[in-house]
Amino acid sequence: MRTNAEASKVIQDGRALNVWTLDEVARAIDHLPEIVRQAKETWPGAKVVERVQRSRGVLDDPIPF
């Protein structure tokens, strides 16, 4: 929601939603770990996923080209 007033209206209407204001989203972003911010700056368009998966492959696999 853009404002606290808009968020309050949605909540008062009894809709069972998880409501975030833009201010809350901005504060959440400010508290992201530095590594996430660095990744987003290094790789524009990168998406943060729920968990990191480690490769189980062999590190000396031949290069496929």
N, CA, C and O of each residue as an XYZ file, in Angstrom:
260
protein
N       0.828     -1.156      0.000
C       0.000      0.000      0.000
C       0.891      1.244      0.000
O       2.004      1.221      0.527
N       0.402      2.300     -0.582
C       1.194      3.526     -0.634
C       1.279      4.223      0.719
O       2.310      4.808      1.050
N       0.218      4.166      1.495
C       0.201      4.907      2.757
C      -0.339      4.042      3.894
O      -0.947      2.995      3.669
N      -0.100      4.512      5.126
C      -0.658      3.818      6.289
C      -2.184      3.876      6.271
O      -2.848      2.932      6.699
N      -2.742      4.985      5.775
C      -4.200      5.113      5.705
C      -4.797      4.054      4.778
O      -5.821      3.452      5.101
N      -4.163      3.827      3.633
C      -4.641      2.783      2.715
C      -4.547      1.410      3.363
O      -5.464      0.598      3.246
N      -3.441      1.155      4.044
C      -3.255     -0.132      4.712
C      -4.310     -0.329      5.791
O      -4.861     -1.422      5.928
N      -4.593      0.709      6.552
C      -5.600      0.617      7.613
C      -6.979      0.306      7.041
O      -7.733     -0.469      7.629
N      -7.309      0.901      5.907
C      -8.608      0.656      5.260
C      -8.745     -0.813      4.869
O      -9.794     -1.420      5.084
N      -7.700     -1.374      4.303
C      -7.738     -2.784      3.901
C      -7.929     -3.670      5.127
O      -8.726     -4.608      5.109
N      -7.197     -3.365      6.181
C      -7.291     -4.161      7.405
C      -8.681     -4.013      8.023
O      -9.264     -5.002      8.467
N      -9.218     -2.792      8.057
C     -10.543     -2.546      8.636
C     -11.650     -3.226      7.842
O     -12.686     -3.586      8.401
N     -11.439     -3.402      6.562
C     -12.438     -4.070      5.725
C     -12.524     -5.558      6.031
O     -13.399     -6.251      5.511
N     -11.610     -6.059      6.883
C     -11.658     -7.457      7.296
C     -11.052     -8.428      6.305
O     -11.240     -9.639      6.414
N     -10.329     -7.898      5.342
C      -9.689     -8.793      4.376
C      -8.481     -9.451      5.027
O      -7.654     -8.774      5.638
N      -8.381    -10.744      4.901
C      -7.279    -11.503      5.500
C      -6.071    -11.449      4.569
O      -5.793    -12.388      3.823
N      -5.363    -10.323      4.637
C      -4.215    -10.116      3.776
C      -3.008     -9.721      4.600
O      -3.140     -9.189      5.702
N      -1.848     -9.981      4.068
C      -0.596     -9.508      4.647
C      -0.328     -8.170      3.983
O       0.076     -8.122      2.821
N      -0.547     -7.089      4.706
C      -0.481     -5.739      4.136
C       0.840     -5.079      4.499
O       1.230     -5.047      5.666
N       1.535     -4.545      3.476
C       2.789     -3.815      3.665
C       2.638     -2.438      3.044
O       2.086     -2.295      1.953
N       3.132     -1.428      3.747
C       3.189     -0.096      3.154
C       4.537      0.063      2.455
O       5.472     -0.694      2.715
N       4.628      1.047      1.572
C       5.905      1.298      0.894
C       7.006      1.627      1.897
O       8.157      1.232      1.711
N       6.650      2.357      2.969
C       7.626      2.689      3.998
C       8.161      1.423      4.673
O       9.361      1.316      4.929
N       7.277      0.469      4.958
C       7.712     -0.787      5.579
C       8.628     -1.580      4.646
O       9.618     -2.165      5.087
N       8.296     -1.595      3.369
C       9.134     -2.297      2.390
C      10.516     -1.649      2.319
O      11.529     -2.348      2.285
N      10.559     -0.324      2.297
C      11.843      0.386      2.252
C      12.678      0.074      3.488
O      13.885     -0.142      3.378
N      12.050      0.048      4.663
C      12.798     -0.273      5.885
C      13.300     -1.709      5.863
O      14.403     -1.984      6.336
N      12.514     -2.621      5.325
C      12.947     -4.021      5.234
C      14.160     -4.139      4.312
O      15.107     -4.863      4.621
N      14.133     -3.432      3.186
C      15.264     -3.455      2.257
C      16.508     -2.894      2.920
O      17.603     -3.424      2.735
N      16.351     -1.817      3.697
C      17.495     -1.226      4.399
C      18.157     -2.197      5.364
O      19.338     -2.050      5.679
N      17.411     -3.185      5.834
C      17.949     -4.133      6.805
C      18.380     -5.461      6.181
O      18.705     -6.408      6.898
N      18.384     -5.531      4.856
C      18.890     -6.742      4.201
C      20.373     -6.887      4.501
O      21.077     -5.892      4.670
N      20.845     -8.118      4.566
C      22.289     -8.294      4.739
C      23.069     -7.628      3.604
O      22.604     -7.586      2.465
N      24.225     -7.122      3.914
C      25.066     -6.425      2.927
C      25.348     -7.312      1.716
O      25.431     -6.813      0.594
N      25.495     -8.603      1.925
C      25.809     -9.519      0.818
C      24.687     -9.516     -0.226
O      24.957     -9.653     -1.419
N      23.440     -9.364      0.208
C      22.318     -9.317     -0.730
C      22.385     -8.035     -1.554
O      22.189     -8.063     -2.769
N      22.661     -6.924     -0.898
C      22.779     -5.662     -1.629
C      23.925     -5.717     -2.631
O      23.780     -5.258     -3.764
N      25.053     -6.269     -2.226
C      26.201     -6.361     -3.136
C      25.870     -7.243     -4.330
O      26.249     -6.924     -5.457
N      25.173     -8.342     -4.100
C      24.799     -9.229     -5.211
C      23.885     -8.509     -6.186
O      24.056     -8.631     -7.399
N      22.914     -7.758     -5.673
C      21.986     -7.038     -6.546
C      22.706     -5.955     -7.346
O      22.335     -5.689     -8.490
N      23.734     -5.323     -6.763
C      24.489     -4.302     -7.483
C      25.438     -4.931     -8.498
O      25.638     -4.380     -9.581
N      26.023     -6.074     -8.161
C      26.972     -6.744     -9.045
C      26.272     -7.363    -10.252
O      26.779     -7.291    -11.371
N      25.116     -7.967    -10.025
C      24.360     -8.629    -11.086
C      22.987     -7.990    -11.203
O      22.025     -8.485    -10.617
N      22.878     -6.893    -11.953
C      21.579     -6.247    -12.117
C      20.542     -7.241    -12.634
O      20.818     -8.012    -13.553
N      19.379     -7.218    -12.055
C      18.316     -8.140    -12.447
C      18.321     -9.426    -11.653
O      17.437    -10.265    -11.829
N      19.317     -9.600    -10.765
C      19.368    -10.825     -9.953
C      18.155    -10.892     -9.050
O      17.641     -9.865     -8.607
N      17.701    -12.100     -8.778
C      16.568    -12.310     -7.879
C      17.055    -13.008     -6.616
O      17.887    -13.912     -6.675
N      16.535    -12.585     -5.490
C      16.851    -13.237     -4.223
C      15.877    -14.394     -4.068
O      14.662    -14.207     -4.136
N      16.414    -15.588     -3.858
C      15.568    -16.771     -3.709
C      15.526    -17.200     -2.256
O      16.297    -16.719     -1.425
N      14.629    -18.096     -1.968
C      14.411    -18.506     -0.591
C      15.626    -19.163      0.039
O      15.929    -18.913      1.206
N      16.318    -19.992     -0.708
C      17.494    -20.641     -0.129
C      18.545    -20.867     -1.203
O      18.244    -20.909     -2.396
N      19.764    -21.009     -0.759
C      20.877    -21.245     -1.671
C      21.120    -22.742     -1.734
O      21.155    -23.422     -0.708
N      21.287    -23.244     -2.940
C      21.584    -24.665     -3.105
C      23.029    -24.821     -3.526
O      23.509    -24.129     -4.423
N      23.702    -25.718     -2.883
C      25.095    -25.977     -3.242
C      25.166    -27.015     -4.353
O      24.385    -27.966     -4.396
N      26.104    -26.810     -5.230
C      26.314    -27.760     -6.311
C      26.897    -29.042     -5.734
O      27.782    -29.010     -4.879
N      26.390    -30.154     -6.210
C      26.911    -31.441     -5.749
C      27.811    -32.079     -6.812
O      28.245    -33.224     -6.678
N      28.080    -31.308     -7.870
C      28.910    -31.812     -8.950
C      30.384    -31.823     -8.568
O      30.782    -31.290     -7.532
N      31.169    -32.435     -9.419
C      32.607    -32.493     -9.219
C      33.198    -31.177     -9.739
O      32.828    -30.709    -10.815
N      34.096    -30.601     -8.988
C      34.639    -29.305     -9.366
C      35.577    -29.360    -10.569
O      35.849    -28.327    -11.181
N      36.076    -30.548    -10.919
C      36.982    -30.632    -12.068
C      36.265    -31.164    -13.308
O      36.890    -31.799    -14.158
N      34.953    -30.911    -13.419
C      34.223    -31.303    -14.628
C      34.820    -30.581    -15.832
O      35.263    -29.439    -15.702
N      34.842    -31.234    -17.021
C      35.361    -30.554    -18.205
C      34.458    -29.392    -18.601
O      33.244    -29.434    -18.399
N      35.064    -28.367    -19.161
C      34.307    -27.223    -19.652
C      33.579    -27.662    -20.919
O      34.205    -28.211    -21.826
N      32.237    -27.424    -21.001
C      31.442    -27.960    -22.114
C      31.490    -27.155    -23.401
O      30.469    -27.027    -24.077
N      32.649    -26.606    -23.762
C      32.749    -25.930    -25.058
C      34.130    -26.070    -25.619
O      34.408    -25.565    -26.707
